[in-house]
Amino acid sequence: MAEDALPLTSQPLGVLYDPILAYRFLYPTATVSAKPLSMVLARAPEKYSSSPPLSSDARQRIVSELIDLRQFVTATMTVGPASGVLKDNPPDTWKPKEVALTVLIDRSTSRLSSGQRVALNDVEEAHLEDREGRPYWVFEHLSQGSPTVSNNSKESYRHALGVTTYRKTEDGTPYLYTLNMACPQSMWLDLQPLFAKAIDSFRLVDTNSDFISPDKNPWLFF
């Protein structure tokens, strides 16, 4: 999809475009109630081989991330090869909940970017969408983590919307591209409509000379 095919709206949304891995998405810069969000680049877009892994097997890696540190709102982009039940089956047979759970399993035993350790991921809904002929699996999930600065209770919960698609490398391996938008449960109603717009905006875009395929030297961490 061409870069100029994703129009900005009058909503409080910014845009992140990464030519290195060729994707683009919108992200909220305020809540529905007009509360400003200070979404800063915690991780600037970078090639897959330079990106920090989410778990010890280094499959799924954070390739870019925006964070509001005061309110614990995150927009996290991860990339990694298909694994689990997806690895041995063609993408046109992948079920929405299987895709969601496969992506979240890699996150469930790891540290989230905000410093929280996730103990539970509950997929509340998952479905498949066709966007210009490419499949996008969209899912809503709830995670349980450790207390945050703004929530000192014994347990805290984060509500999120995610979307996953894939791009095949030269050897035919499908690499999953996942955008996850998350916030504390207390902010969900004020952010869900804008999260939905952001998730709906996510696209893989046409590659150019800046593109570096994720299978190029994937074990070189520099």
C-alpha positions in Angstrom: 0.0 0.0 0.0 1.4 3.4 -0.9 2.4 5.7 1.9 -0.1 8.4 1.0 -3.1 6.0 0.9 -3.7 6.4 4.7 -5.3 9.8 5.3 -5.0 11.5 8.6 -8.2 12.5 10.3 -9.3 15.3 12.6 -9.1 13.0 15.6 -6.1 13.4 18.0 -3.9 11.0 16.2 -0.2 11.0 15.3 1.4 8.8 12.7 4.4 6.4 12.7 5.9 5.3 9.4 8.9 2.9 9.3 10.5 2.3 6.0 13.0 -0.2 7.5 10.4 -2.9 8.0 7.7 -1.2 5.9 4.7 -0.5 8.1 2.6 2.4 9.1 0.0 3.2 11.8 -1.8 6.0 13.7 -1.6 6.4 17.4 -3.6 8.6 19.9 -2.2 11.9 21.2 -5.1 12.5 23.5 -8.0 10.6 25.0 -11.7 10.9 24.0 -12.2 13.3 26.8 -9.3 15.5 25.4 -6.8 14.5 28.1 -3.4 14.9 26.4 -1.1 12.0 26.0 2.7 12.5 25.9 3.5 9.7 23.5 7.3 9.6 23.1 9.4 7.3 21.1 10.9 4.9 23.7 12.3 2.8 20.8 12.8 4.4 17.5 12.1 2.1 14.5 15.0 -0.2 13.8 15.9 -3.3 11.9 14.8 -6.7 13.3 18.3 -7.9 14.1 19.0 -4.8 16.2 15.7 -5.0 18.2 15.5 -6.3 21.8 13.8 -9.7 22.1 10.6 -10.1 24.2 11.7 -13.5 25.5 14.8 -15.7 25.8 14.2 -17.4 22.5 14.5 -14.0 20.8 11.7 -14.8 18.3 9.4 -11.8 18.8 11.2 -8.5 19.1 10.2 -4.9 19.8 11.0 -3.0 16.6 9.4 0.3 17.7 7.5 1.7 20.6 5.7 4.8 21.8 5.0 5.3 25.5 3.2 7.8 27.8 5.3 7.1 30.9 3.0 9.0 33.3 -0.2 7.2 32.2 1.3 3.9 31.1 -0.2 4.1 27.6 1.8 2.1 25.0 1.8 1.5 21.3 4.2 -1.4 20.7 5.2 -2.9 17.4 6.7 -6.4 17.4 8.0 -8.6 14.6 8.9 -12.3 14.7 8.6 -15.6 12.7 5.4 -17.6 13.0 5.7 -20.1 15.8 3.6 -22.6 17.7 0.5 -23.9 15.9 1.0 -21.4 13.2 4.5 -22.5 12.1 3.4 -25.7 10.5 0.2 -24.5 8.9 -0.4 -22.2 5.9 -1.6 -18.7 6.9 -5.0 -19.1 5.1 -5.9 -21.8 7.8 -4.9 -19.7 10.8 -7.8 -19.1 13.2 -8.0 -15.6 14.8 -7.8 -16.8 18.4 -4.8 -19.0 17.5 -3.0 -16.0 16.1 -3.7 -13.9 19.1 -2.7 -16.6 21.6 0.5 -17.4 19.7 1.6 -13.7 19.7 0.6 -13.3 23.4 2.4 -16.5 24.5 5.7 -14.9 23.6 4.8 -11.8 25.7 3.3 -13.7 28.7 6.5 -14.8 30.3 8.4 -11.6 29.5 8.8 -8.1 30.7 6.6 -5.5 29.1 8.2 -2.3 28.0 6.5 -0.4 30.9 8.3 -2.6 33.4 5.3 -4.8 34.2 5.6 -8.6 34.3 2.5 -10.1 32.7 1.0 -13.1 34.6 -2.1 -13.5 32.5 -3.4 -12.8 29.1 -7.1 -13.3 28.4 -8.3 -12.9 24.8 -11.7 -11.5 25.0 -12.4 -11.3 21.2 -10.6 -12.1 18.0 -11.6 -11.9 14.3 -10.1 -11.7 10.8 -10.3 -8.7 8.6 -9.4 -8.4 4.9 -7.6 -5.1 4.1 -6.7 -4.6 0.5 -6.4 -8.3 0.0 -4.1 -8.9 3.0 -5.3 -10.7 6.2 -5.2 -8.8 9.5 -6.1 -10.6 12.7 -7.6 -8.2 15.3 -7.9 -9.1 18.9 -8.8 -7.6 22.3 -7.1 -8.8 25.4 -6.8 -8.2 29.1 -3.5 -8.7 31.0 -2.7 -8.9 34.7 0.5 -7.4 35.9 2.3 -5.9 38.9 1.3 -2.6 40.5 2.2 0.7 38.7 3.0 4.1 40.0 -0.6 5.2 39.4 -2.1 2.1 40.8 -0.7 0.8 44.0 -3.2 -2.0 44.5 -1.9 -5.6 44.7 -3.1 -6.3 41.2 -3.3 -4.1 38.2 -4.9 -4.8 34.8 -4.2 -3.5 31.3 -6.7 -3.6 28.5 -5.4 -3.8 24.9 -6.3 -4.0 21.3 -3.9 -5.8 19.0 -3.6 -6.5 15.3 -1.3 -9.0 13.5 -0.5 -9.6 9.8 2.4 -11.3 8.1 5.0 -10.7 5.4 6.9 -13.6 3.8 10.7 -13.5 3.6 12.6 -14.7 0.5 12.7 -18.3 1.8 8.9 -18.2 2.3 8.9 -17.9 6.1 6.0 -15.8 7.3 7.0 -13.1 9.8 4.3 -11.8 12.1 4.0 -8.0 12.4 1.9 -7.1 15.5 0.8 -3.7 16.7 -0.4 -3.7 20.3 -2.2 -0.6 21.9 -2.5 -0.9 25.7 -3.5 1.2 28.7 -4.6 0.7 32.3 -8.1 -0.7 32.7 -9.2 2.6 34.3 -8.5 4.4 31.0 -10.0 1.9 28.7 -13.3 3.6 28.0 -11.5 6.9 27.3 -9.1 5.3 24.9 -10.9 2.3 23.3 -12.4 4.3 20.4 -9.0 5.8 19.5 -7.2 2.5 19.9 -9.8 1.1 17.5 -8.9 3.8 14.9 -5.2 3.1 15.4 -5.6 -0.6 15.0 -7.8 -0.1 11.9 -5.1 2.2 10.4 -2.3 -0.4 10.7 -0.9 -1.4 7.3 2.1 -3.1 5.8 3.3 -0.7 3.1 5.3 -1.0 -0.1 9.0 -1.7 0.4 11.7 0.6 -0.9 15.5 0.8 -0.8 15.4 1.4 3.0 13.7 -2.0 3.6 15.7 -4.6 5.6 14.0 -8.0 5.7 13.7 -9.4 9.2 15.4 -12.6 8.2 18.6 -10.8 7.3 21.2 -11.7 10.0 18.5 -12.1 12.7 21.0 -13.1 15.4 23.2 -10.1 15.1 22.1 -7.8 18.0 23.7 -4.6 16.7 
